[in-house]
């Protein structure tokens, strides 16, 4: 075995991270003739699975404490790595939990930074002690310094990495991407298992308007954490009550139980009956909902998670690729993706978000023209994989 890819994330899943993992891992395994994919499991996914020359191993220990679980996962990575240390040439990782056990060996290490846990942890786990966050920050810095190359999906997060003192010559931009509407799926690796589908590098084919879709709707796609700003979108939607035929579709990548606080907010705002909730849909179905929407909203909040480290939301890129007009928070990483081909509004301001949505709805021809320009700027996954291949060649 010549290559391995490790990620402290579930794969497959309805999250955008799973799409990214599938594409990046496919490039690695195409280059090295297969390898080991180590990810999180659970939810009925098998612990071990083989797809051609790729072995998929899943860590599925149910440990409530996040830090304890991450530490156990790191030990699991080390155990899976040990039998292959003499043959491995390159290991690709997505997080410090995966990076720490793979550093210090003869193989090269590419560290892909889609987020910095030291910044994200206080948002996902508010009870984390400052000392814990500081220790995690030191761990991140160590792993980034020791890696042979660091891959980032946006210039904003690349700048954040450089400010940490990481050698800028080993930081490479490999942007997130989205493929245009295709008539049929084109997977790079076939999936053959009765219990799970984990196609690595599959290119999903958007469908026609999904069954049950409203005739006229705006859409939100993604998870429901506070930094996503879905509460801001609900308050903005309440200001569009005069548009009686308009609906809001929320395609959430998380289970329904996590939506309860937002559903209660929708009740209080009087918009519950006008919202269509969909949970953990397959990626190709989400693409169908996006393609049928009048507007796609990405109301990210102005918090450190979105400002200090930046982000490269797939929901925006996939909306652009679907030809759907986008209204999004005016944040540096969002500007990098959208440029002038979307409506940017100040974050955390429902009134401004509602006004921007209303303008797009009132001028549909201009909105579609803007969306068409945006669609022409979206890198495809083939483009991004080519850039990743260049990084592999360098190391």
MIKEMAR-389318 format. One record per residue (C-alpha): x, z, y; residue in one letter. Coordinates in Angstrom, 3 decimals, always signed. Each point is the difference from the previous one (the first is absolute). Layout:
// MIKEMAR-389318
+----------+----------+----------+--------+
|       px |       pz |       py | residu |
+----------+----------+----------+--------+
|        X |        Z |        Y |      a |
...
+----------+----------+----------+--------+
END
This chain:
// MIKEMAR-389318
+----------+----------+----------+--------+
|       px |       pz |       py | residu |
+----------+----------+----------+--------+
|   +0.000 |   +0.000 |   +0.000 |      x |
|   +1.488 |   -1.155 |   +3.313 |      x |
|   -2.573 |   +1.115 |   +2.589 |      x |
|   -2.476 |   +2.793 |   +0.720 |      x |
|   -2.574 |   +0.719 |   +2.693 |      x |
|   -1.276 |   +3.539 |   +0.653 |      x |
|   -2.834 |   +1.087 |   +2.302 |      x |
|   -1.727 |   +3.358 |   +0.473 |      x |
|   -3.312 |   -1.846 |   +0.196 |      x |
|   -2.753 |   -0.962 |   -2.409 |      x |
|   +0.098 |   -3.533 |   -1.339 |      x |
|   -2.275 |   -1.831 |   -0.293 |      x |
|   -2.459 |   +1.400 |   +2.519 |      x |
|   -2.286 |   -1.124 |   +2.810 |      x |
|   +2.549 |   +1.087 |   +2.638 |      x |
|   +2.007 |   -2.486 |   +2.002 |      x |
|   +3.181 |   +1.584 |   -1.341 |      x |
|   -0.860 |   -1.325 |   -3.458 |      x |
|   -0.142 |   -3.550 |   +1.356 |      x |
|   +3.428 |   +0.485 |   +1.558 |      x |
|   +1.473 |   +1.560 |   -3.139 |      x |
|   -1.298 |   -2.872 |   -2.108 |      x |
|   +1.625 |   -2.647 |   +2.187 |      x |
|   +3.354 |   +1.720 |   +0.545 |      x |
|   +0.351 |   +1.000 |   -3.646 |      x |
|   -0.838 |   -3.558 |   -1.084 |      x |
|   +2.878 |   -1.350 |   +2.092 |      x |
|   +2.402 |   +2.535 |   -1.493 |      x |
|   -1.044 |   -0.715 |   -3.580 |      x |
|   -0.060 |   -3.775 |   +0.475 |      x |
|   +3.585 |   +0.194 |   +1.184 |      x |
|   +1.273 |   +2.262 |   -2.777 |      x |
|   -2.099 |   -1.199 |   -2.931 |      x |
|   -2.277 |   +3.022 |   -0.187 |      x |
|   +0.652 |   +3.708 |   +0.204 |      x |
|   -1.624 |   +3.405 |   +0.358 |      x |
|   -2.805 |   +0.832 |   +2.451 |      x |
|   -0.420 |   +3.771 |   +0.437 |      x |
|   -3.114 |   +1.077 |   +1.922 |      x |
|   -2.712 |   +2.659 |   +0.088 |      x |
|   -2.843 |   -0.102 |   -2.494 |      x |
|   -3.149 |   +1.928 |   -0.774 |      x |
|   -3.582 |   -1.161 |   +0.252 |      x |
|   +0.015 |   -1.483 |   -3.476 |      x |
|   +3.130 |   -2.122 |   +0.490 |      x |
|   +2.283 |   -0.073 |   -3.066 |      x |
|   +3.295 |   +1.850 |   +0.129 |      x |
|   +1.841 |   -3.051 |   -1.326 |      x |
|   -0.840 |   -3.667 |   +0.225 |      x |
|   +1.886 |   -3.251 |   -0.417 |      x |
|   -0.553 |   -3.246 |   +1.891 |      x |
|   +2.355 |   -2.606 |   -1.392 |      x |
|   +3.516 |   +1.162 |   +0.881 |      x |
|   -1.249 |   +2.852 |   +2.206 |      x |
|   -0.484 |   +3.511 |   -1.348 |      x |
|   -2.351 |   +2.170 |   +2.082 |      x |
|   +0.396 |   +3.776 |   -0.292 |      x |
|   -2.364 |   +2.381 |   +1.805 |      x |
|   +0.519 |   +3.611 |   +1.011 |      x |
|   -3.357 |   +1.715 |   -0.488 |      x |
|   +0.665 |   +3.746 |   +0.125 |      x |
|   -2.793 |   +1.668 |   +1.974 |      x |
|   +1.889 |   +2.432 |   +2.252 |      x |
|   -2.106 |   +1.162 |   +2.990 |      x |
|   +2.883 |   +0.846 |   +2.343 |      x |
|   +1.330 |   -3.250 |   +1.481 |      x |
|   +3.620 |   +1.139 |   +0.304 |      x |
|   +0.041 |   +1.377 |   -3.562 |      x |
|   -1.503 |   -3.236 |   -1.249 |      x |
|   +2.581 |   -2.074 |   +1.883 |      x |
|   +2.831 |   +2.080 |   -1.465 |      x |
|   -1.383 |   -0.408 |   -3.524 |      x |
|   -0.304 |   -3.743 |   +0.618 |      x |
|   +3.667 |   -0.166 |   +1.073 |      x |
|   +1.053 |   +1.609 |   -3.281 |      x |
|   -2.243 |   -2.491 |   -1.831 |      x |
|   +1.747 |   -2.900 |   +1.790 |      x |
|   +3.404 |   +1.370 |   -1.003 |      x |
|   -1.066 |   +0.202 |   -3.666 |      x |
|   -1.277 |   -3.580 |   -0.006 |      x |
|   +3.110 |   -1.231 |   +1.755 |      x |
|   +2.539 |   +1.706 |   -2.294 |      x |
|   -0.187 |   -2.406 |   -2.995 |      x |
|   +0.669 |   -3.014 |   +2.235 |      x |
|   +2.845 |   +1.174 |   +2.256 |      x |
|   +2.552 |   -2.258 |   -1.708 |      x |
|   -2.017 |   -3.194 |   +0.478 |      x |
|   -1.896 |   +0.518 |   +3.252 |      x |
|   +1.168 |   -2.138 |   +2.906 |      x |
|   -2.598 |   +0.792 |   +2.668 |      x |
|   -2.676 |   +2.642 |   +0.559 |      x |
|   -2.682 |   -0.412 |   +2.679 |      x |
|   -1.745 |   +3.164 |   +1.259 |      x |
|   -2.757 |   +0.788 |   +2.537 |      x |
|   +0.471 |   +3.700 |   +0.772 |      x |
|   +2.502 |   +2.889 |   -0.106 |      x |
|   -1.509 |   +1.393 |   -3.220 |      x |
|   +0.930 |   -3.274 |   -1.714 |      x |
|   +3.281 |   -0.491 |   +1.855 |      x |
|   +1.688 |   +3.346 |   -0.635 |      x |
|   +0.371 |   -0.346 |   -3.808 |      x |
|   +1.172 |   -3.625 |   +0.134 |      x |
|   +2.815 |   +0.467 |   +2.536 |      x |
|   +3.627 |   +0.581 |   -0.977 |      x |
|   +0.177 |   -2.395 |   -2.962 |      x |
|   +1.665 |   -3.385 |   -0.464 |      x |
|   -3.121 |   -2.036 |   +0.830 |      x |
|   -1.041 |   -1.015 |   +3.501 |      x |
|   -2.990 |   +1.667 |   +1.702 |      x |
|   -2.472 |   -1.650 |   +2.390 |      x |
|   -2.156 |   +2.562 |   +1.815 |      x |
|   -3.256 |   -1.432 |   +1.344 |      x |
|   -1.428 |   +2.152 |   +2.809 |      x |
|   -3.724 |   -0.470 |   +0.568 |      x |
|   -0.304 |   +3.475 |   +1.466 |      x |
|   +2.006 |   +3.162 |   +0.544 |      x |
|   -1.423 |   +2.949 |   -1.965 |      x |
|   +1.475 |   +2.439 |   +2.529 |      x |
|   -2.345 |   -1.532 |   +2.594 |      x |
|   -2.937 |   -0.665 |   -2.304 |      x |
|   +0.017 |   +3.365 |   -1.813 |      x |
|   -1.373 |   +2.059 |   +2.908 |      x |
|   -2.973 |   -2.395 |   +0.135 |      x |
|   -0.756 |   -0.072 |   -3.723 |      x |
|   +0.946 |   +3.617 |   -0.713 |      x |
|   -0.432 |   +2.052 |   +3.226 |      x |
|   +0.944 |   +3.270 |   -1.702 |      x |
|   +3.578 |   -1.215 |   -0.530 |      x |
|   +2.458 |   +2.461 |   +1.539 |      x |
|   +2.377 |   -1.276 |   +2.724 |      x |
|   +2.948 |   +0.940 |   -2.225 |      x |
|   -1.392 |   -2.213 |   -2.761 |      x |
|   -0.383 |   -2.931 |   +2.382 |      x |
|   +3.562 |   +0.527 |   +1.296 |      x |
|   +1.367 |   +0.037 |   -3.540 |      x |
|   -1.894 |   -3.193 |   -0.774 |      x |
|   +1.457 |   -1.618 |   +3.127 |      x |
|   +3.516 |   +0.819 |   -1.224 |      x |
|   -0.840 |   -1.417 |   -3.429 |      x |
|   -1.262 |   -3.229 |   +1.573 |      x |
|   +3.140 |   -0.367 |   +2.102 |      x |
|   +2.223 |   +0.553 |   -3.035 |      x |
|   -1.813 |   -2.625 |   -2.076 |      x |
|   -0.006 |   -2.549 |   +2.819 |      x |
|   +3.704 |   +0.541 |   +0.669 |      x |
|   +0.920 |   -0.398 |   -3.666 |      x |
|   -2.141 |   -3.070 |   -0.715 |      x |
|   +1.727 |   -3.382 |   -0.009 |      x |
|   -2.799 |   -1.620 |   +2.003 |      x |
|   -3.111 |   +1.215 |   +1.826 |      x |
|   -3.054 |   -2.253 |   +0.183 |      x |
|   -2.704 |   +0.518 |   +2.650 |      x |
|   -3.348 |   -1.823 |   +0.550 |      x |
|   +0.097 |   +0.079 |   +3.817 |      x |
|   +2.496 |   +0.154 |   +2.845 |      x |
|   -1.599 |   +3.242 |   +1.183 |      x |
|   +0.825 |   +1.917 |   -3.157 |      x |
|   +3.393 |   -1.734 |   -0.075 |      x |
|   +0.735 |   +1.449 |   +3.437 |      x |
|   -1.072 |   +3.444 |   -1.240 |      x |
|   +2.475 |   -0.294 |   -2.883 |      x |
|   +2.832 |   -1.029 |   +2.312 |      x |
|   -0.722 |   +2.954 |   +2.301 |      x |
|   +0.651 |   +2.237 |   -3.001 |      x |
|   +3.593 |   -1.256 |   +0.087 |      x |
|   -0.287 |   -2.404 |   -2.919 |      x |
|   +2.426 |   -2.932 |   +0.131 |      x |
|   -2.022 |   -2.822 |   +1.633 |      x |
|   +1.916 |   -2.634 |   -1.963 |      x |
|   -1.689 |   +1.079 |   -3.219 |      x |
|   -3.567 |   +0.137 |   +1.398 |      x |
|   -1.975 |   -3.169 |   -0.772 |      x |
|   -3.463 |   -1.115 |   +1.099 |      x |
|   -2.217 |   -1.189 |   -2.855 |      x |
|   -3.447 |   -0.230 |   +1.608 |      x |
|   -3.283 |   +0.789 |   -1.651 |      x |
|   -1.982 |   -3.137 |   -0.730 |      x |
|   -3.327 |   -1.464 |   -1.058 |      x |
|   -0.809 |   -3.216 |   -1.771 |      x |
|   -2.587 |   -2.436 |   +1.377 |      x |
|   -3.289 |   -0.613 |   -1.762 |      x |
|   +0.713 |   -1.643 |   -3.344 |      x |
|   -2.428 |   -1.635 |   -2.446 |      x |
|   +1.263 |   +1.971 |   -2.975 |      x |
|   +2.346 |   +2.911 |   -0.766 |      x |
|   +3.619 |   -0.817 |   -0.739 |      x |
|   +1.633 |   +2.977 |   -1.748 |      x |
|   +3.731 |   +0.023 |   -0.572 |      x |
|   -0.245 |   +2.243 |   -3.033 |      x |
|   -2.910 |   +0.066 |   -2.436 |      x |
|   -1.736 |   +3.252 |   -0.769 |      x |
|   -1.025 |   +0.653 |   -3.575 |      x |
|   -1.303 |   +3.477 |   -0.593 |      x |
|   -3.393 |   +1.334 |   -0.953 |      x |
|   +0.257 |   +3.137 |   +2.115 |      x |
|   +1.495 |   -1.120 |   +3.319 |      x |
|   +0.782 |   -2.985 |   +2.176 |      x |
|   +3.371 |   +0.274 |   +1.705 |      x |
|   +0.939 |   -3.569 |   +0.818 |      x |
|   +3.300 |   +0.023 |   +1.855 |      x |
|   +0.138 |   -2.452 |   +2.859 |      x |
|   -3.517 |   -1.379 |   -0.437 |      x |
|   -1.403 |   -2.003 |   +2.904 |      x |
|   -3.674 |   +0.859 |   +0.334 |      x |
|   -2.617 |   -2.678 |   +0.685 |      x |
|   -2.606 |   +0.990 |   +2.570 |      x |
|   -3.588 |   -0.582 |   -1.078 |      x |
|   -3.054 |   -1.244 |   +1.821 |      x |
|   -2.229 |   +2.517 |   +1.818 |      x |
|   -0.322 |   +2.935 |   -2.412 |      x |
|   -3.416 |   +0.802 |   -1.502 |      x |
|   -1.833 |   +2.509 |   +2.159 |      x |
|   +2.026 |   -0.725 |   +3.116 |      x |
|   -1.928 |   +0.226 |   +3.293 |      x |
|   -0.502 |   -3.221 |   +1.933 |      x |
|   +1.775 |   +1.300 |   +3.106 |      x |
|   +2.623 |   +2.738 |   -0.248 |      x |
|   +3.301 |   +1.375 |   +1.226 |      x |
|   +2.412 |   +1.418 |   -2.564 |      x |
|   +2.558 |   +2.730 |   -0.502 |      x |
|   +2.380 |   -0.207 |   -2.977 |      x |
|   +2.322 |   +2.765 |   -1.177 |      x |
|   +0.373 |   +3.692 |   -0.669 |      x |
|   -1.835 |   +2.738 |   +1.892 |      x |
|   +2.726 |   +2.338 |   +1.262 |      x |
|   -0.412 |   +1.311 |   +3.553 |      x |
|   +2.821 |   -2.203 |   +1.291 |      x |
|   -1.991 |   -3.085 |   -1.047 |      x |
|   -2.510 |   +0.722 |   +2.775 |      x |
|   -3.175 |   -0.709 |   -1.964 |      x |
|   -1.760 |   +2.765 |   +1.941 |      x |
|   +0.845 |   -1.881 |   +3.212 |      x |
|   -1.524 |   -3.142 |   -1.500 |      x |
|   -3.200 |   +1.856 |   -0.933 |      x |
|   -0.349 |   +1.273 |   +3.564 |      x |
|   +0.615 |   -3.511 |   +1.326 |      x |
|   -2.606 |   -1.405 |   -2.394 |      x |
|   -2.544 |   +2.512 |   +1.295 |      x |
|   +0.468 |   -1.610 |   +3.448 |      x |
|   -1.136 |   -3.336 |   -1.455 |      x |
|   -3.442 |   +1.309 |   -0.974 |      x |
|   -1.707 |   -2.733 |   +2.049 |      x |
|   +1.380 |   -2.600 |   -2.449 |      x |
|   -2.666 |   +0.833 |   -2.544 |      x |
|   +1.018 |   -2.650 |   -2.545 |      x |
|   +3.660 |   +1.066 |   -0.013 |      x |
|   +1.382 |   +2.017 |   -2.910 |      x |
|   +3.309 |   +1.745 |   -0.608 |      x |
|   +1.598 |   -0.494 |   -3.421 |      x |
|   +2.631 |   +2.548 |   -1.062 |      x |
|   +2.088 |   -1.226 |   -2.927 |      x |
|   +1.863 |   +3.183 |   -0.868 |      x |
|   +2.969 |   +0.075 |   -2.357 |      x |
|   -0.766 |   +3.621 |   -0.930 |      x |
|   -2.839 |   +1.559 |   -2.035 |      x |
|   -3.342 |   +0.837 |   +1.597 |      x |
|   +0.590 |   +3.759 |   -0.015 |      x |
|   +2.646 |   -0.441 |   +2.701 |      x |
|   -2.537 |   -1.703 |   +2.254 |      x |
|   -2.393 |   +2.975 |   +0.202 |      x |
|   +1.246 |   +1.283 |   +3.403 |      x |
|   -0.305 |   -3.478 |   +1.489 |      x |
|   -3.421 |   -0.520 |   -1.560 |      x |
|   -1.153 |   +3.281 |   +1.580 |      x |
|   +1.354 |   -1.226 |   +3.345 |      x |
|   -1.961 |   -3.242 |   -0.418 |      x |
|   -3.148 |   +2.075 |   -0.580 |      x |
|   +0.597 |   +1.999 |   +3.176 |      x |
|   +0.580 |   -3.190 |   +1.977 |      x |
|   -3.186 |   -1.560 |   -1.336 |      x |
|   +1.732 |   -3.036 |   -1.529 |      x |
|   -0.022 |   +0.919 |   -3.698 |      x |
|   -2.745 |   -2.518 |   -0.848 |      x |
|   +2.013 |   -2.827 |   +1.555 |      x |
|   +3.205 |   +0.614 |   -1.982 |      x |
|   +0.825 |   -1.582 |   -3.365 |      x |
|   +2.568 |   +2.013 |   -1.962 |      x |
|   +2.095 |   -1.568 |   -2.763 |      x |
|   +2.647 |   +1.953 |   -1.882 |      x |
|   +3.138 |   -0.977 |   -1.977 |      x |
|   -0.943 |   -3.657 |   -0.228 |      x |
|   +2.389 |   -2.441 |   -1.699 |      x |
|   +2.214 |   -1.728 |   +2.504 |      x |
|   -1.580 |   -3.446 |   -0.405 |      x |
|   -3.454 |   +1.453 |   +0.721 |      x |
|   +1.275 |   +1.605 |   +3.190 |      x |
|   +1.282 |   -3.417 |   +1.057 |      x |
|   -3.522 |   -1.374 |   -0.400 |      x |
|   -1.447 |   +2.731 |   +2.240 |      x |
|   +2.700 |   -0.707 |   +2.599 |      x |
|   -0.675 |   -3.723 |   +0.025 |      x |
|   -3.724 |   +0.552 |   +0.666 |      x |
|   +0.426 |   +2.456 |   +2.876 |      x |
|   -0.554 |   -0.803 |   +3.666 |      x |
|   +2.755 |   +2.434 |   +1.057 |      x |
|   +2.612 |   +2.079 |   -1.818 |      x |
|   +0.902 |   +3.345 |   +1.597 |      x |
|   +3.250 |   +1.960 |   -0.361 |      x |
|   -0.509 |   +3.094 |   +2.241 |      x |
|   +3.324 |   +1.740 |   -0.725 |      x |
|   +0.536 |   +3.217 |   +1.949 |      x |
|   +2.866 |   +0.749 |   +2.399 |      x |
|   +1.658 |   +2.605 |   -2.244 |      x |
|   +3.686 |   +0.338 |   -0.958 |      x |
|   -0.728 |   -1.616 |   -3.350 |      x |
|   -1.025 |   -3.226 |   +1.785 |      x |
|   +2.292 |   +0.241 |   +3.034 |      x |
|   +3.285 |   +1.581 |   -1.092 |      x |
|   +0.464 |   -1.901 |   -3.238 |      x |
|   -2.299 |   -2.965 |   +0.554 |      x |
|   -1.920 |   -1.740 |   -2.724 |      x |
|   -0.856 |   -3.533 |   -1.110 |      x |
|   -3.636 |   +0.205 |   -1.114 |      x |
|   -0.928 |   -2.490 |   -2.681 |      x |
|   -3.628 |   +0.222 |   +1.164 |      x |
|   +0.972 |   -1.777 |   +3.218 |      x |
|   +2.065 |   -2.680 |   -1.712 |      x |
|   -2.674 |   -0.636 |   -2.614 |      x |
|   -2.683 |   -0.221 |   +2.700 |      x |
|   +2.127 |   -2.538 |   +1.836 |      x |
|   +0.552 |   -1.997 |   -3.194 |      x |
|   -3.765 |   +0.036 |   -0.657 |      x |
|   -0.690 |   -1.495 |   +3.444 |      x |
|   -1.824 |   +3.132 |   +1.168 |      x |
|   +0.383 |   +1.110 |   +3.642 |      x |
|   +1.845 |   +3.311 |   +0.290 |      x |
|   -0.427 |   +2.878 |   +2.422 |      x |
|   +2.661 |   +2.675 |   -0.391 |      x |
|   +1.715 |   +2.883 |   +1.733 |      x |
|   +2.704 |   -0.964 |   +2.462 |      x |
|   +2.993 |   +1.439 |   -1.839 |      x |
|   +3.527 |   -1.495 |   -0.157 |      x |
|   -0.174 |   -0.968 |   -3.688 |      x |
|   -3.455 |   -1.528 |   +0.463 |      x |
|   +1.182 |   -2.053 |   +2.985 |      x |
|   +2.861 |   -1.244 |   -2.168 |      x |
|   -2.497 |   -1.370 |   -2.519 |      x |
|   -2.860 |   -1.203 |   +2.211 |      x |
|   +1.729 |   -1.046 |   +3.174 |      x |
|   -2.604 |   -1.532 |   +2.328 |      x |
|   -2.161 |   -1.227 |   -2.866 |      x |
|   -2.202 |   +3.081 |   -0.258 |      x |
|   -1.796 |   +2.477 |   +2.246 |      x |
|   +2.191 |   +3.035 |   +0.633 |      x |
|   -1.601 |   +3.189 |   +1.335 |      x |
|   +1.307 |   +3.416 |   +0.933 |      x |
|   -0.084 |   +2.215 |   -3.108 |      x |
|   -2.400 |   +2.930 |   -0.370 |      x |
|   -2.509 |   -1.387 |   +2.519 |      x |
|   -3.343 |   -0.883 |   -1.612 |      x |
|   -1.456 |   -1.494 |   +3.190 |      x |
|   +2.848 |   -2.493 |   +0.381 |      x |
|   -0.129 |   -0.876 |   -3.692 |      x |
|   -3.762 |   -0.626 |   +0.226 |      x |
|   +0.470 |   -2.169 |   +3.080 |      x |
|   +2.660 |   -2.130 |   -1.735 |      x |
|   -2.197 |   -0.477 |   -3.074 |      x |
|   -2.938 |   -0.966 |   +2.199 |      x |
|   +2.049 |   -2.638 |   +1.826 |      x |
|   +1.102 |   -1.586 |   -3.282 |      x |
|   -3.606 |   -0.060 |   -1.217 |      x |
|   -1.313 |   -1.494 |   +3.243 |      x |
|   +2.575 |   -2.796 |   +0.043 |      x |
|   +0.257 |   -1.067 |   -3.661 |      x |
|   +1.628 |   -3.385 |   +0.643 |      x |
|   +2.822 |   +1.530 |   +1.990 |      x |
|   +0.330 |   +2.766 |   -2.580 |      x |
|   +0.333 |   -2.504 |   -2.837 |      x |
|   +2.532 |   -2.050 |   +1.965 |      x |
|   +2.046 |   +3.147 |   +0.514 |      x |
|   -0.288 |   +0.789 |   -3.709 |      x |
|   +1.133 |   -3.496 |   -0.921 |      x |
|   +3.133 |   +0.408 |   +2.122 |      x |
|   +0.638 |   +3.373 |   -1.624 |      x |
|   -0.344 |   -1.500 |   -3.466 |      x |
|   +2.762 |   -2.459 |   +0.759 |      x |
|   +2.451 |   +2.820 |   +0.710 |      x |
|   -0.407 |   +1.969 |   -3.221 |      x |
|   +3.001 |   -0.099 |   -2.346 |      x |
|   -0.905 |   -0.724 |   -3.603 |      x |
|   +1.201 |   +2.129 |   -2.877 |      x |
|   +2.279 |   -2.879 |   -0.967 |      x |
|   +1.628 |   +0.293 |   +3.435 |      x |
|   +0.504 |   +3.742 |   -0.369 |      x |
|   +1.282 |   -0.289 |   -3.544 |      x |
|   +2.551 |   -2.582 |   +1.163 |      x |
|   +1.282 |   +2.489 |   +2.576 |      x |
|   +0.191 |   +2.706 |   -2.663 |      x |
|   +1.948 |   -2.396 |   -2.225 |      x |
|   +2.529 |   -0.395 |   +2.825 |      x |
|   +0.453 |   +3.781 |   +0.085 |      x |
|   +0.589 |   +0.082 |   -3.750 |      x |
|   +2.624 |   -2.734 |   +0.396 |      x |
|   +1.787 |   +1.991 |   +2.693 |      x |
|   +0.311 |   +3.141 |   -2.101 |      x |
+----------+----------+----------+--------+
END
